[in-house]
Amino acid sequence: MRVLQILFLMVLAAPVWAAGLPEDVLSRIGEADVVIVGEVHDNPAHHRNQHDILKALQPKAVVWEMLTREEAGRISSEMIHAPDRLEAALDWSQSGWPAFSMYHQLFIAAPGARIFGGEVPREAAMKTLQSGPATVFGADAERYGLTDPLPEAEKHAREALQFAAHCEAVPMERMRAMVDIQRLRDAVLAREVVAALTETGGPVAVITGNGHARRDWGIPVYLDQVRPGLSVFAVGQSEGGEIAGVFDAVIDSDPPAREDPCRAFRNEG
């Protein structure tokens, strides 16, 4: 298993490119068994970069954080080029994810890829609050490392990051549960990657948020647990040069115009 550095500070683990996909990154992507491409979910530039990576890679399978396994099973090859039909089949408008138009381009970038869903259903995520991630994950939880406590430094860093993500408006004592849910989501995504590799032979691409893509405590950690020696390439996408975590490469884009996400917590009108 690789020795993984735990960083909480906003760091850049690789040079940042303002536009386009550098040739050396494209080359390294082509050599990987698994390519994990992070995003800030509402950033259109990040989705354009994901489109370009998928188009260059032409993976045999794509694992989506945005789809449950059941939702992925609804998708037929005919739907890929019928966006209205695909959006309706996925009930996307009720999903809580950003505009479907940003994601549809990713489906058509690799139309021959098998679709796998790695999203944890809400009911399962809520069950984690009472039962813990290992119980909800089920078989192989120990193999994926979910029965092991986090190192103290990582645990505190994760809780602090969740506290900041919740605008410091949710009690700190609830952050442990948020971290447990994050661990479950990482492990479920990794399990779907393993299933995709087994069924298709790879390469496999993963479309997910930066937090799940980071090499120091995201999906790559769990893949190291169950498939040591697998070639994994993790791409993070920063905004204005800022990103948390360790990646094999980072691509930078400007942030889109967006409302202050903490406004609701401050009860501003």
Backbone as CSV, one residue per row, in Angstrom:
resi,resn,N_x,N_y,N_z,CA_x,CA_y,CA_z,C_x,C_y,C_z
1,MET,0.849,-1.186,0.000,0.000,0.000,0.000,0.888,1.241,0.000
2,ARG,0.443,2.224,-0.807,1.222,3.459,-0.825,1.114,4.175,0.509
3,VAL,2.167,4.898,0.865,2.115,5.774,2.037,1.450,7.067,1.584
4,LEU,0.306,7.400,2.195,-0.493,8.541,1.760,-0.350,9.698,2.751
5,GLN,0.002,10.844,2.248,0.162,12.025,3.098,-1.199,12.624,3.418
6,ILE,-1.421,12.968,4.671,-2.677,13.568,5.096,-2.480,15.066,5.226
7,LEU,-3.197,15.803,4.401,-3.073,17.259,4.424,-4.443,17.880,4.604
8,PHE,-4.523,18.830,5.507,-5.769,19.573,5.648,-5.673,20.944,4.992
9,LEU,-4.482,21.498,4.909,-4.308,22.814,4.333,-4.671,22.810,2.871
10,MET,-5.007,23.961,2.341,-5.294,24.092,0.927,-3.969,23.959,0.186
11,VAL,-3.823,22.837,-0.546,-2.550,22.575,-1.186,-2.766,22.220,-2.636
12,LEU,-1.728,22.366,-3.392,-1.716,21.937,-4.783,-0.656,20.861,-4.893
13,ALA,-1.093,19.664,-5.307,-0.187,18.529,-5.331,0.517,18.392,-6.665
14,ALA,0.194,19.241,-7.608,0.805,19.170,-8.930,0.684,20.544,-9.554
15,PRO,1.426,20.803,-10.634,1.268,22.087,-11.292,-0.179,22.304,-11.723
16,VAL,-0.595,23.567,-11.769,-1.956,23.895,-12.161,-1.929,24.516,-13.553
17,TRP,-2.847,24.053,-14.416,-2.941,24.584,-15.757,-4.242,25.351,-15.896
18,ALA,-4.183,26.513,-16.473,-5.356,27.369,-16.544,-6.347,26.926,-17.610
19,ALA,-5.923,26.273,-18.636,-6.836,25.896,-19.712,-6.263,24.708,-20.464
20,GLY,-7.172,23.901,-21.031,-6.747,22.778,-21.855,-6.197,21.640,-21.021
21,LEU,-5.899,20.560,-21.721,-5.361,19.365,-21.075,-3.940,19.157,-21.568
22,PRO,-2.949,19.291,-20.694,-1.552,19.147,-21.106,-1.271,17.748,-21.652
23,GLU,-0.352,17.687,-22.572,-0.029,16.420,-23.224,0.472,15.376,-22.231
24,ASP,1.268,15.793,-21.241,1.786,14.808,-20.301,0.671,14.224,-19.429
25,VAL,-0.329,15.048,-19.131,-1.472,14.543,-18.370,-2.274,13.570,-19.215
26,LEU,-2.509,13.910,-20.468,-3.230,12.995,-21.360,-2.490,11.674,-21.495
27,SER,-1.153,11.737,-21.548,-0.354,10.522,-21.647,-0.499,9.664,-20.397
28,ARG,-0.439,10.304,-19.239,-0.542,9.554,-17.984,-1.950,8.988,-17.796
29,ILE,-2.951,9.719,-18.236,-4.317,9.208,-18.188,-4.430,7.939,-19.020
30,GLY,-3.793,7.944,-20.184,-3.871,6.795,-21.076,-3.204,5.549,-20.531
31,GLU,-2.334,5.707,-19.542,-1.622,4.558,-18.970,-2.306,3.992,-17.732
32,ALA,-3.353,4.655,-17.251,-3.972,4.271,-15.985,-5.085,3.248,-16.177
33,ASP,-5.279,2.412,-15.159,-6.431,1.505,-15.127,-7.686,2.258,-14.712
34,VAL,-7.512,3.224,-13.812,-8.625,4.004,-13.276,-8.245,5.477,-13.309
35,VAL,-9.115,6.299,-13.869,-8.918,7.747,-13.902,-10.077,8.383,-13.148
36,ILE,-9.755,9.039,-12.036,-10.763,9.691,-11.206,-10.684,11.183,-11.480
37,VAL,-11.796,11.767,-11.948,-11.791,13.172,-12.330,-12.730,13.938,-11.406
38,GLY,-12.141,14.755,-10.544,-12.917,15.522,-9.593,-13.564,16.738,-10.218
39,GLU,-14.388,17.397,-9.414,-15.098,18.582,-9.872,-15.596,19.362,-8.665
40,VAL,-15.852,20.640,-8.874,-16.780,21.392,-8.026,-18.094,21.328,-8.796
41,HIS,-19.127,20.797,-8.186,-20.287,20.324,-8.919,-20.938,21.361,-9.825
42,ASP,-20.932,22.637,-9.432,-21.662,23.632,-10.215,-20.758,24.442,-11.140
43,ASN,-19.549,23.967,-11.370,-18.613,24.716,-12.216,-18.640,24.171,-13.651
44,PRO,-19.211,24.899,-14.603,-19.299,24.412,-15.981,-17.937,24.096,-16.603
45,ALA,-16.899,24.877,-16.238,-15.564,24.631,-16.795,-15.043,23.263,-16.373
46,HIS,-15.340,22.843,-15.162,-14.904,21.532,-14.702,-15.563,20.422,-15.511
47,HIS,-16.814,20.618,-15.866,-17.502,19.602,-16.665,-16.973,19.569,-18.099
48,ARG,-16.575,20.710,-18.615,-15.964,20.709,-19.951,-14.652,19.938,-19.930
49,ASN,-13.862,20.135,-18.889,-12.611,19.383,-18.771,-12.877,17.889,-18.634
50,GLN,-13.900,17.524,-17.849,-14.249,16.110,-17.721,-14.655,15.532,-19.076
51,HIS,-15.406,16.297,-19.836,-15.793,15.866,-21.186,-14.566,15.566,-22.030
52,ASP,-13.587,16.473,-21.997,-12.392,16.294,-22.809,-11.584,15.074,-22.359
53,ILE,-11.530,14.843,-21.065,-10.802,13.678,-20.559,-11.499,12.387,-20.963
54,LEU,-12.822,12.339,-20.818,-13.557,11.140,-21.219,-13.429,10.890,-22.708
55,LYS,-13.493,11.941,-23.491,-13.383,11.787,-24.945,-12.017,11.246,-25.336
56,ALA,-10.975,11.714,-24.654,-9.622,11.229,-24.949,-9.416,9.809,-24.461
57,LEU,-9.967,9.484,-23.303,-9.744,8.178,-22.695,-10.599,7.091,-23.322
58,GLN,-11.857,7.410,-23.649,-12.831,6.414,-24.113,-12.819,5.182,-23.202
59,PRO,-13.187,5.373,-21.956,-13.155,4.272,-20.988,-14.173,3.190,-21.334
60,LYS,-13.929,2.001,-20.824,-14.899,0.918,-20.993,-16.080,1.101,-20.041
61,ALA,-15.847,1.828,-18.952,-16.897,2.056,-17.973,-16.692,3.412,-17.315
62,VAL,-17.808,4.014,-16.885,-17.764,5.258,-16.123,-18.578,5.050,-14.852
63,VAL,-17.960,5.337,-13.714,-18.643,5.286,-12.419,-19.049,6.709,-12.046
64,TRP,-20.321,6.883,-11.739,-20.866,8.208,-11.449,-21.202,8.343,-9.969
65,GLU,-20.689,9.395,-9.342,-21.130,9.714,-7.984,-22.589,10.121,-7.980
66,MET,-23.090,10.685,-9.079,-24.431,11.265,-9.136,-25.543,10.243,-9.330
67,LEU,-25.189,8.989,-9.574,-26.184,7.962,-9.864,-26.091,6.827,-8.852
68,THR,-27.233,6.376,-8.375,-27.239,5.142,-7.600,-27.116,3.964,-8.564
69,ARG,-26.849,2.809,-8.018,-26.766,1.615,-8.857,-28.095,1.393,-9.591
70,GLU,-29.206,1.615,-8.890,-30.525,1.416,-9.501,-30.748,2.409,-10.640
71,GLU,-30.352,3.655,-10.443,-30.520,4.659,-11.505,-29.653,4.339,-12.708
72,ALA,-28.428,3.902,-12.471,-27.551,3.535,-13.582,-28.173,2.411,-14.409
73,GLY,-28.882,1.511,-13.752,-29.509,0.401,-14.455,-30.658,0.807,-15.351
74,ARG,-31.177,2.023,-15.182,-32.271,2.498,-16.034,-31.788,2.975,-17.399
75,ILE,-30.497,3.248,-17.516,-29.972,3.907,-18.707,-29.728,2.896,-19.821
76,SER,-30.271,3.184,-20.987,-30.011,2.372,-22.175,-29.152,3.175,-23.141
77,SER,-28.519,2.485,-24.067,-27.656,3.172,-25.034,-28.447,4.169,-25.872
78,GLU,-29.740,3.873,-26.108,-30.560,4.767,-26.913,-30.805,6.094,-26.207
79,MET,-30.800,6.067,-24.875,-31.074,7.285,-24.118,-29.938,8.296,-24.175
80,ILE,-28.728,7.821,-24.423,-27.565,8.705,-24.338,-27.718,9.915,-25.246
81,HIS,-28.288,9.716,-26.421,-28.442,10.815,-27.377,-29.850,11.408,-27.345
82,ALA,-30.599,11.122,-26.295,-31.932,11.697,-26.108,-31.967,12.333,-24.723
83,PRO,-31.388,13.526,-24.594,-31.198,14.114,-23.263,-32.485,14.275,-22.457
84,ASP,-33.580,14.670,-23.099,-34.824,14.844,-22.352,-35.293,13.516,-21.775
85,ARG,-35.186,12.468,-22.571,-35.595,11.146,-22.111,-34.696,10.654,-20.983
86,LEU,-33.397,10.884,-21.131,-32.451,10.449,-20.105,-32.667,11.218,-18.807
87,GLU,-32.852,12.531,-18.917,-33.080,13.350,-17.720,-34.343,12.900,-16.988
88,ALA,-35.383,12.589,-17.746,-36.635,12.144,-17.133,-36.466,10.778,-16.475
89,ALA,-35.749,9.874,-17.140,-35.557,8.526,-16.589,-34.812,8.572,-15.264
90,LEU,-33.933,9.556,-15.115,-33.143,9.684,-13.890,-33.818,10.600,-12.861
91,ASP,-34.959,11.177,-13.234,-35.656,12.114,-12.346,-34.679,13.164,-11.832
92,TRP,-33.874,13.669,-12.756,-32.746,14.538,-12.397,-33.193,15.805,-11.679
93,SER,-34.339,16.343,-12.074,-34.784,17.609,-11.484,-35.023,17.494,-9.988
94,GLN,-35.240,16.272,-9.505,-35.464,16.052,-8.078,-34.221,15.528,-7.361
95,SER,-33.117,15.442,-8.090,-31.927,14.793,-7.531,-31.103,15.689,-6.626
96,GLY,-31.220,17.000,-6.799,-30.386,17.929,-6.036,-29.065,18.261,-6.706
97,TRP,-28.761,17.613,-7.828,-27.532,17.916,-8.557,-27.748,19.115,-9.465
98,PRO,-26.656,19.798,-9.876,-26.802,20.942,-10.784,-27.411,20.545,-12.126
99,ALA,-27.577,21.537,-12.986,-28.290,21.369,-14.256,-27.808,20.143,-15.033
100,PHE,-28.757,19.381,-15.534,-28.442,18.158,-16.267,-27.619,18.446,-17.514
101,SER,-27.810,19.614,-18.115,-27.086,19.942,-19.340,-25.576,19.883,-19.142
102,MET,-25.099,20.204,-17.932,-23.660,20.149,-17.670,-23.160,18.707,-17.644
103,TYR,-24.019,17.788,-17.253,-23.621,16.393,-17.126,-23.901,15.586,-18.386
104,HIS,-24.891,15.996,-19.174,-25.215,15.212,-20.362,-24.034,15.122,-21.313
105,GLN,-23.256,16.200,-21.403,-22.098,16.169,-22.297,-21.113,15.068,-21.919
106,LEU,-21.128,14.636,-20.656,-20.219,13.576,-20.225,-20.710,12.217,-20.694
107,PHE,-22.023,12.040,-20.743,-22.563,10.786,-21.273,-22.191,10.617,-22.748
108,ILE,-22.307,11.692,-23.516,-22.057,11.569,-24.955,-20.568,11.571,-25.290
109,ALA,-19.715,11.957,-24.332,-18.269,11.944,-24.588,-17.731,10.525,-24.711
110,ALA,-18.353,9.577,-24.024,-17.927,8.164,-24.083,-19.179,7.305,-24.217
111,PRO,-19.840,7.364,-25.392,-21.151,6.722,-25.541,-21.130,5.205,-25.434
112,GLY,-19.964,4.593,-25.632,-19.888,3.136,-25.552,-19.579,2.608,-24.162
113,ALA,-19.381,3.503,-23.205,-18.976,3.083,-21.861,-20.155,2.508,-21.082
114,ARG,-19.895,1.475,-20.297,-20.885,0.972,-19.347,-21.052,1.994,-18.235
115,ILE,-22.254,2.161,-17.763,-22.548,3.136,-16.721,-22.734,2.420,-15.388
116,PHE,-21.993,2.874,-14.378,-22.102,2.325,-13.026,-22.450,3.462,-12.072
117,GLY,-23.296,3.173,-11.093,-23.713,4.189,-10.136,-23.102,3.960,-8.769
118,GLY,-22.437,4.985,-8.248,-21.782,4.863,-6.954,-22.359,5.755,-5.883
119,GLU,-23.546,6.335,-6.129,-24.138,7.201,-5.115,-24.764,6.354,-4.007
120,VAL,-24.586,6.799,-2.779,-25.218,6.148,-1.632,-26.624,6.711,-1.494
121,PRO,-27.666,5.882,-1.569,-29.024,6.408,-1.399,-29.177,7.112,-0.059
122,ARG,-30.069,8.083,-0.026,-30.242,8.907,1.173,-30.573,8.062,2.401
123,GLU,-31.432,7.039,2.206,-31.814,6.215,3.349,-30.600,5.519,3.956
124,ALA,-29.709,5.031,3.088,-28.504,4.356,3.572,-27.587,5.337,4.275
125,ALA,-27.472,6.553,3.722,-26.630,7.569,4.360,-27.160,7.904,5.753
126,MET,-28.484,8.006,5.873,-29.072,8.317,7.169,-28.898,7.164,8.162
127,LYS,-28.937,5.944,7.661,-28.741,4.788,8.530,-27.337,4.780,9.126
128,THR,-26.402,5.377,8.400,-25.024,5.460,8.888,-24.941,6.223,10.203
129,LEU,-25.848,7.166,10.394,-25.832,7.973,11.613,-26.039,7.111,12.859
130,GLN,-26.838,6.039,12.713,-27.087,5.156,13.853,-26.171,3.935,13.875
131,SER,-25.879,3.391,12.682,-25.216,2.085,12.610,-23.737,2.145,12.269
132,GLY,-23.286,3.260,11.707,-21.884,3.365,11.296,-21.680,2.889,9.870
133,PRO,-20.601,3.336,9.224,-20.387,3.027,7.806,-20.156,1.553,7.523
134,ALA,-19.505,0.821,8.421,-19.199,-0.589,8.161,-20.470,-1.415,8.074
135,THR,-21.415,-1.178,8.978,-22.671,-1.921,8.978,-23.470,-1.644,7.711
136,VAL,-23.539,-0.391,7.328,-24.307,-0.027,6.133,-23.637,-0.576,4.876
137,PHE,-22.324,-0.546,4.825,-21.601,-1.054,3.662,-21.820,-2.551,3.494
138,GLY,-21.820,-3.288,4.587,-22.098,-4.718,4.536,-20.848,-5.541,4.292
139,ALA,-21.001,-6.606,3.520,-19.902,-7.535,3.252,-18.676,-6.785,2.742
140,ASP,-17.530,-7.221,3.175,-16.236,-6.654,2.773,-15.918,-5.319,3.437
141,ALA,-16.699,-4.908,4.424,-16.396,-3.644,5.096,-15.000,-3.665,5.700
142,GLU,-14.616,-4.777,6.296,-13.277,-4.868,6.889,-12.212,-4.799,5.811
143,ARG,-12.447,-5.477,4.701,-11.478,-5.467,3.598,-11.272,-4.062,3.060
144,TYR,-12.325,-3.267,3.050,-12.227,-1.895,2.561,-11.733,-0.920,3.633
145,GLY,-11.480,-1.418,4.830,-10.923,-0.584,5.876,-11.933,0.206,6.679
146,LEU,-13.229,-0.066,6.498,-14.242,0.715,7.192,-14.382,0.346,8.660
147,THR,-13.832,-0.784,9.053,-13.882,-1.159,10.476,-12.713,-0.571,11.255
148,ASP,-11.773,0.045,10.558,-10.604,0.632,11.219,-10.884,2.088,11.584
149,PRO,-10.540,2.518,12.783,-10.684,3.941,13.113,-9.690,4.778,12.309
150,LEU,-10.078,6.003,12.037,-9.170,6.904,11.337,-8.040,7.330,12.261
151,PRO,-6.850,7.567,11.711,-5.799,8.188,12.521,-6.308,9.518,13.082
152,GLU,-5.891,9.853,14.290,-6.408,11.034,14.966,-6.233,12.315,14.141
153,ALA,-5.053,12.465,13.538,-4.808,13.689,12.773,-5.776,13.798,11.601
154,GLU,-5.994,12.683,10.918,-6.913,12.698,9.786,-8.345,12.934,10.253
155,LYS,-8.723,12.296,11.356,-10.078,12.464,11.873,-10.368,13.936,12.179
156,HIS,-9.432,14.591,12.872,-9.643,15.992,13.222,-9.646,16.881,11.980
157,ALA,-8.778,16.574,11.015,-8.743,17.357,9.780,-10.046,17.211,9.003
158,ARG,-10.554,15.993,8.937,-11.813,15.752,8.228,-12.970,16.471,8.917
159,GLU,-13.024,16.400,10.234,-14.111,17.053,10.967,-14.050,18.564,10.785
160,ALA,-12.850,19.122,10.800,-12.698,20.561,10.609,-13.137,20.968,9.205
161,LEU,-12.806,20.149,8.211,-13.198,20.448,6.839,-14.715,20.385,6.691
162,GLN,-15.357,19.388,7.301,-16.814,19.289,7.260,-17.460,20.476,7.976
163,PHE,-16.880,20.891,9.093,-17.405,22.027,9.845,-17.388,23.279,8.976
164,ALA,-16.277,23.482,8.264,-16.184,24.632,7.363,-17.180,24.507,6.213
165,ALA,-17.332,23.298,5.679,-18.257,23.079,4.563,-19.698,23.342,4.967
166,HIS,-19.997,23.144,6.255,-21.341,23.429,6.773,-21.422,24.824,7.388
167,CYS,-20.517,25.694,6.934,-20.544,27.116,7.295,-20.429,27.351,8.794
168,GLU,-19.843,26.375,9.506,-19.660,26.454,10.954,-20.990,26.712,11.667
169,ALA,-22.081,26.272,11.024,-23.413,26.498,11.577,-24.035,25.241,12.158
170,VAL,-23.399,24.102,11.934,-23.874,22.831,12.466,-22.954,22.464,13.624
171,PRO,-23.495,21.987,14.734,-22.638,21.680,15.886,-21.474,20.764,15.530
172,MET,-20.320,21.082,16.076,-19.102,20.343,15.777,-19.251,18.859,16.107
173,GLU,-20.029,18.536,17.140,-20.149,17.130,17.533,-20.857,16.280,16.467
174,ARG,-21.535,16.927,15.534,-22.187,16.179,14.457,-21.258,15.895,13.291
175,MET,-20.066,16.445,13.321,-19.159,16.284,12.191,-18.612,14.858,12.086
176,ARG,-18.541,14.155,13.217,-18.087,12.763,13.157,-19.010,11.944,12.262
177,ALA,-20.315,12.174,12.379,-21.274,11.461,11.534,-21.096,11.847,10.074
178,MET,-20.815,13.126,9.810,-20.594,13.571,8.431,-19.369,12.889,7.827
179,VAL,-18.338,12.730,8.637,-17.133,12.035,8.173,-17.426,10.569,7.906
180,ASP,-18.226,9.939,8.753,-18.605,8.543,8.536,-19.339,8.374,7.208
181,ILE,-20.229,9.298,6.911,-20.960,9.228,5.643,-20.008,9.411,4.471
182,GLN,-19.057,10.322,4.608,-18.073,10.530,3.551,-17.245,9.266,3.322
183,ARG,-16.839,8.608,4.388,-16.082,7.356,4.251,-16.914,6.293,3.545
184,LEU,-18.180,6.198,3.910,-19.063,5.236,3.250,-19.153,5.528,1.759
185,ARG,-19.329,6.787,1.415,-19.449,7.157,0.000,-18.171,6.830,-0.769
186,ASP,-17.024,7.122,-0.176,-15.760,6.782,-0.824,-15.651,5.282,-1.071
187,ALA,-16.008,4.489,-0.067,-15.890,3.034,-0.184,-16.868,2.473,-1.202
188,VAL,-18.079,3.001,-1.241,-19.072,2.532,-2.218,-18.617,2.864,-3.632
189,LEU,-18.090,4.061,-3.828,-17.554,4.415,-5.152,-16.412,3.478,-5.548
190,ALA,-15.525,3.200,-4.596,-14.418,2.288,-4.885,-14.939,0.889,-5.218
191,ARG,-15.951,0.436,-4.522,-16.528,-0.887,-4.798,-17.104,-0.938,-6.208
192,GLU,-17.723,0.143,-6.640,-18.256,0.182,-8.005,-17.133,0.199,-9.038
193,VAL,-16.027,0.852,-8.704,-14.865,0.830,-9.604,-14.365,-0.601,-9.773
194,VAL,-14.259,-1.331,-8.668,-13.807,-2.721,-8.736,-14.773,-3.555,-9.570
195,ALA,-16.067,-3.345,-9.381,-17.057,-4.072,-10.169,-16.922,-3.728,-11.649
196,ALA,-16.712,-2.451,-11.958,-16.569,-2.028,-13.352,-15.327,-2.638,-13.987
197,LEU,-14.224,-2.675,-13.238,-13.005,-3.298,-13.751,-13.212,-4.782,-14.006
198,THR,-13.879,-5.451,-13.075,-14.109,-6.888,-13.205,-14.979,-7.196,-14.416
199,GLU,-15.999,-6.387,-14.637,-16.961,-6.669,-15.700,-16.511,-6.200,-17.074
200,THR,-15.670,-5.172,-17.132,-15.293,-4.624,-18.441,-13.807,-4.737,-18.743
201,GLY,-12.970,-4.926,-17.739,-11.535,-4.959,-17.959,-10.869,-3.599,-17.939
202,GLY,-11.665,-2.532,-17.931,-11.132,-1.179,-17.878,-10.610,-0.707,-19.227
203,PRO,-10.150,0.526,-19.309,-10.030,1.468,-18.182,-11.382,1.970,-17.694
204,VAL,-11.373,2.425,-16.448,-12.572,2.941,-15.804,-12.341,4.403,-15.447
205,ALA,-13.318,5.239,-15.752,-13.293,6.644,-15.332,-14.299,6.834,-14.209
206,VAL,-14.022,7.781,-13.334,-14.929,8.115,-12.240,-15.213,9.606,-12.300
207,ILE,-16.495,9.955,-12.293,-16.926,11.349,-12.248,-17.440,11.623,-10.850
208,THR,-16.778,12.543,-10.153,-17.094,12.732,-8.738,-16.600,14.086,-8.254
209,GLY,-16.987,14.449,-7.058,-16.488,15.669,-6.460,-15.038,15.539,-6.045
210,ASN,-14.370,16.674,-5.921,-12.952,16.664,-5.547,-12.695,15.915,-4.247
211,GLY,-13.618,16.010,-3.306,-13.405,15.363,-2.013,-13.277,13.860,-2.111
212,HIS,-13.984,13.253,-3.058,-13.887,11.810,-3.254,-12.685,11.436,-4.127
213,ALA,-12.221,12.386,-4.937,-11.128,12.092,-5.863,-9.751,12.191,-5.210
214,ARG,-9.659,12.894,-4.086,-8.341,13.179,-3.524,-7.613,11.896,-3.129
215,ARG,-6.349,11.882,-3.440,-5.532,10.681,-3.262,-5.217,10.388,-1.805
216,ASP,-5.197,11.398,-0.951,-4.772,11.182,0.427,-5.840,10.557,1.302
217,TRP,-7.162,10.762,0.968,-8.159,10.057,1.773,-9.457,9.767,1.031
218,GLY,-9.445,9.824,-0.286,-10.633,9.534,-1.072,-10.633,8.127,-1.656
219,ILE,-11.259,7.979,-2.810,-11.403,6.679,-3.466,-10.078,5.941,-3.619
220,PRO,-8.979,6.615,-3.993,-7.724,5.877,-4.169,-7.286,5.100,-2.930
221,VAL,-7.583,5.606,-1.742,-7.200,4.911,-0.509,-7.874,3.543,-0.448
222,TYR,-9.141,3.497,-0.808,-9.900,2.253,-0.730,-9.486,1.293,-1.845
223,LEU,-9.160,1.830,-2.998,-8.655,0.972,-4.069,-7.304,0.376,-3.692
224,ASP,-6.480,1.152,-2.998,-5.209,0.621,-2.506,-5.439,-0.540,-1.543
225,GLN,-6.506,-0.461,-0.758,-6.829,-1.514,0.205,-7.165,-2.835,-0.489
226,VAL,-8.002,-2.750,-1.532,-8.565,-3.971,-2.117,-7.891,-4.391,-3.417
227,ARG,-7.247,-3.447,-4.114,-6.568,-3.782,-5.367,-5.191,-3.127,-5.390
228,PRO,-4.294,-3.546,-4.492,-2.947,-2.954,-4.477,-2.253,-3.174,-5.811
229,GLY,-1.549,-2.171,-6.251,-0.855,-2.263,-7.526,-1.659,-1.747,-8.701
230,LEU,-2.923,-1.445,-8.485,-3.756,-0.886,-9.542,-3.236,0.507,-9.913
231,SER,-3.209,0.803,-11.180,-2.756,2.114,-11.635,-3.923,3.094,-11.591
232,VAL,-3.860,4.031,-10.652,-4.925,5.006,-10.445,-4.367,6.400,-10.663
233,PHE,-5.081,7.205,-11.435,-4.673,8.584,-11.700,-5.789,9.504,-11.247
234,ALA,-5.502,10.360,-10.274,-6.516,11.227,-9.674,-6.305,12.670,-10.120
235,VAL,-7.329,13.231,-10.751,-7.293,14.611,-11.228,-8.210,15.459,-10.344
236,GLY,-7.649,16.513,-9.769,-8.459,17.478,-9.035,-8.694,18.705,-9.899
237,GLN,-9.777,19.414,-9.627,-10.066,20.647,-10.361,-10.273,21.779,-9.363
238,SER,-9.368,22.708,-9.416,-9.380,23.820,-8.472,-10.114,25.020,-9.047
239,GLU,-10.371,25.984,-8.174,-10.949,27.264,-8.562,-10.042,28.368,-8.045
240,GLY,-9.532,29.168,-8.957,-8.635,30.238,-8.552,-7.400,29.737,-7.841
241,GLY,-6.957,28.523,-8.177,-5.743,27.962,-7.590,-5.937,27.306,-6.241
242,GLU,-7.169,27.217,-5.747,-7.397,26.660,-4.417,-8.098,25.310,-4.502
243,ILE,-7.548,24.346,-3.779,-8.138,23.021,-3.695,-7.583,22.330,-2.451
244,ALA,-8.390,21.517,-1.813,-7.935,20.777,-0.637,-7.608,19.358,-1.036
245,GLY,-6.440,18.882,-0.645,-6.107,17.487,-0.873,-4.901,17.282,-1.768
246,VAL,-4.596,16.021,-1.996,-3.463,15.593,-2.808,-3.996,14.897,-4.057
247,PHE,-3.460,15.273,-5.211,-3.883,14.710,-6.487,-2.651,14.430,-7.350
248,ASP,-2.834,13.640,-8.384,-1.752,13.407,-9.332,-1.601,14.570,-10.293
249,ALA,-2.681,15.287,-10.537,-2.654,16.493,-11.367,-3.816,17.360,-10.954
250,VAL,-3.649,18.666,-11.123,-4.700,19.622,-10.815,-4.878,20.548,-12.010
251,ILE,-6.126,20.725,-12.401,-6.456,21.651,-13.482,-7.239,22.802,-12.873
252,ASP,-6.833,24.016,-13.159,-7.459,25.177,-12.544,-8.424,25.863,-13.488
253,SER,-9.520,26.372,-12.928,-10.507,27.161,-13.666,-10.992,28.283,-12.767
254,ASP,-11.589,29.285,-13.374,-12.201,30.347,-12.584,-13.487,29.829,-11.950
255,PRO,-13.835,30.323,-10.775,-15.129,29.946,-10.193,-16.260,30.634,-10.941
256,PRO,-17.416,29.980,-11.059,-18.563,30.655,-11.667,-19.169,31.644,-10.684
257,ALA,-20.010,32.530,-11.181,-20.755,33.420,-10.281,-21.739,32.555,-9.495
258,ARG,-21.703,32.658,-8.212,-22.624,31.876,-7.381,-22.965,32.665,-6.122
259,GLU,-24.120,32.367,-5.569,-24.526,32.996,-4.320,-23.685,32.455,-3.170
260,ASP,-23.599,33.223,-2.114,-22.895,32.788,-0.914,-23.600,31.562,-0.343
261,PRO,-22.939,30.387,-0.305,-23.609,29.186,0.175,-23.955,29.242,1.653
262,CYS,-23.351,30.154,2.385,-23.612,30.250,3.828,-24.716,31.253,4.158
263,ARG,-25.278,31.874,3.140,-26.277,32.903,3.372,-27.494,32.353,4.125
264,ALA,-27.933,31.170,3.738,-29.118,30.582,4.370,-28.879,30.335,5.855
265,PHE,-27.643,29.945,6.195,-27.336,29.680,7.608,-27.360,30.971,8.440
266,ARG,-27.114,32.092,7.765,-27.109,33.370,8.493,-28.485,34.016,8.536
267,ASN,-29.480,33.332,7.933,-30.863,33.819,7.910,-30.988,35.192,7.279
268,GLU,-30.207,35.390,6.207,-30.284,36.669,5.517,-31.454,36.658,4.554
269,GLY,-32.103,37.772,4.397,-33.237,37.866,3.506,-32.819,38.092,2.077
